[in-house]
Amino acid sequence: MTLAVSAANLVGGSANYVFTDADFAVIARRAHKDFGLHLTEAKKDLVYSRLAKRLRQLGLTDFTSYCQMIEAPEGAEERMQMLSALTTNVTHFFREEHHFRILREQVLPPLLKAARSGGRVRLWSAGCSAGQEPYSLAFTLLDLCPEAAQLDVRILATDVDPAILVRAQTGVYDNDELKALPESARSHYVTPAGDGRFAIGAKARAVISFGALNLMEDWPVRGPFDAIFCRNVAIYFDKPTQARLWSRFADLLPVGGTLCIGHSERVAGPALNCLEPAGVTTYRKSTARFAESPTRPTEGTPL
Ligand SMILES: C[S@@+](CC[C@H](N)C(=O)[O-])C[C@H]1O[C@@H](n2cnc3c(N)ncnc32)[C@H](O)[C@@H]1O
């Protein structure tokens, strides 16, 4: 069945595009292969409305041309635009606050004690969007350990979308985006950017490394990570893809390491052999999984 509408009909800037089942199948297959996105038939209308904007911007008159574009070897940039159009970057400071409470009260104190004696601490914000999540991790860390940047304590912040990663690295937010930030964090870690907006200060930036990483591909990280935050990302993936992701995270956690996921996500599959519930959408690695848990590298090794 052809989903949407008559032949290309450009009137006053609005356009209807032919969108066939075959077009939808090409987009769904590509989105799944490259990014793990699970686009069921029920999402056809959403796919149409999100991508029609791209067709308009690109001056294309039909979805078949768009499909050719994303399937072409040189279509990598448009494939990324497609991902951005099909997913959201919604995030805010201290989103799902209970995770930061667990971090502050349970996870970080023993780790920071070890760090003060030369130990290594690594946190990972996987799917960090515009940066509010890793900066919230940094503020939590620095509240407990103002000297963290001088120790072997680091946060890795990654996202598949290079454009949103630039925003994260820039670390400049408008007043509305800072609303979720407690006053103490605002006064300690944020400075006026001079244009009515606000910039994350050097102290918090110093403990974060940003990098592009597609969770569907090989990960250029070694771990182990003492805590992994991957929240509101796996929601886009199908169950088998999610299960693989949880196992890959589990392999990068030491025994005792913590995994925090989004409010509508649940760990399932083989990873449950070693990840035990430890709070709301929080899991703790209780035992090495199939093989040895990752060994701790020597101090000062990269993320
Ligand atoms: C809704 S935001 C979540 C941001 C933050 N984790 C939070 O909970 O507030 C989802 C993010 O996941 C990223 N994403 C989607 N698919 C991804 C993939 N295959 N690999 C890495 N990141 C992905 C998107 O680019 C987006 O920035």
Ligand as a Chemical Component Dictionary entry (heavy atoms), coordinates in Angstrom:
data_LIG
# 
_chem_comp.id                   LIG 
_chem_comp.type                 NON-POLYMER 
_chem_comp.pdbx_formal_charge   0 
_chem_comp.three_letter_code    LIG 
# 
loop_
_chem_comp_atom.comp_id 
_chem_comp_atom.atom_id 
_chem_comp_atom.alt_atom_id 
_chem_comp_atom.type_symbol 
_chem_comp_atom.charge 
_chem_comp_atom.model_Cartn_x 
_chem_comp_atom.model_Cartn_y 
_chem_comp_atom.model_Cartn_z 
_chem_comp_atom.pdbx_ordinal 
LIG C1  C1  C 0  16.947 11.090 23.780 1  
LIG S1  S1  S 1  18.687 11.342 23.681 2  
LIG C2  C2  C 0  19.190 10.802 25.293 3  
LIG C3  C3  C 0  20.191 11.728 25.934 4  
LIG C4  C4  C 0  20.606 11.387 27.360 5  
LIG N1  N1  N 0  21.214 10.085 27.434 6  
LIG C5  C5  C 0  19.430 11.476 28.289 7  
LIG O1  O1  O 0  18.882 10.464 28.723 8  
LIG O2  O2  O -1 19.007 12.604 28.591 9  
LIG C6  C6  C 0  19.183 9.956  22.638 10 
LIG C7  C7  C 0  20.570 10.117 22.041 11 
LIG O3  O3  O 0  20.964 8.831  21.532 12 
LIG C8  C8  C 0  21.750 9.039  20.381 13 
LIG N2  N2  N 0  21.780 7.792  19.587 14 
LIG C9  C9  C 0  20.792 7.248  18.836 15 
LIG N3  N3  N 0  21.219 6.127  18.219 16 
LIG C10 C10 C 0  22.511 5.954  18.610 17 
LIG C11 C11 C 0  23.502 4.976  18.292 18 
LIG N4  N4  N 0  23.272 3.971  17.454 19 
LIG N5  N5  N 0  24.724 5.099  18.867 20 
LIG C12 C12 C 0  24.980 6.145  19.725 21 
LIG N6  N6  N 0  24.085 7.091  20.041 22 
LIG C13 C13 C 0  22.862 7.005  19.496 23 
LIG C14 C14 C 0  21.056 10.206 19.675 24 
LIG O4  O4  O 0  21.932 10.860 18.771 25 
LIG C15 C15 C 0  20.640 11.079 20.861 26 
LIG O5  O5  O 0  21.563 12.098 21.125 27 
# 
loop_
_chem_comp_bond.comp_id 
_chem_comp_bond.atom_id_1 
_chem_comp_bond.atom_id_2 
_chem_comp_bond.value_order 
_chem_comp_bond.pdbx_ordinal 
LIG C1  S1  SING 1  
LIG S1  C2  SING 2  
LIG S1  C6  SING 3  
LIG C2  C3  SING 4  
LIG C3  C4  SING 5  
LIG C4  N1  SING 6  
LIG C4  C5  SING 7  
LIG C5  O1  DOUB 8  
LIG C5  O2  SING 9  
LIG C6  C7  SING 10 
LIG C7  O3  SING 11 
LIG C7  C15 SING 12 
LIG O3  C8  SING 13 
LIG C8  N2  SING 14 
LIG C8  C14 SING 15 
LIG N2  C9  SING 16 
LIG N2  C13 SING 17 
LIG C9  N3  DOUB 18 
LIG N3  C10 SING 19 
LIG C10 C11 SING 20 
LIG C10 C13 DOUB 21 
LIG C11 N4  SING 22 
LIG C11 N5  DOUB 23 
LIG N5  C12 SING 24 
LIG C12 N6  DOUB 25 
LIG N6  C13 SING 26 
LIG C14 O4  SING 27 
LIG C14 C15 SING 28 
LIG C15 O5  SING 29 
# 
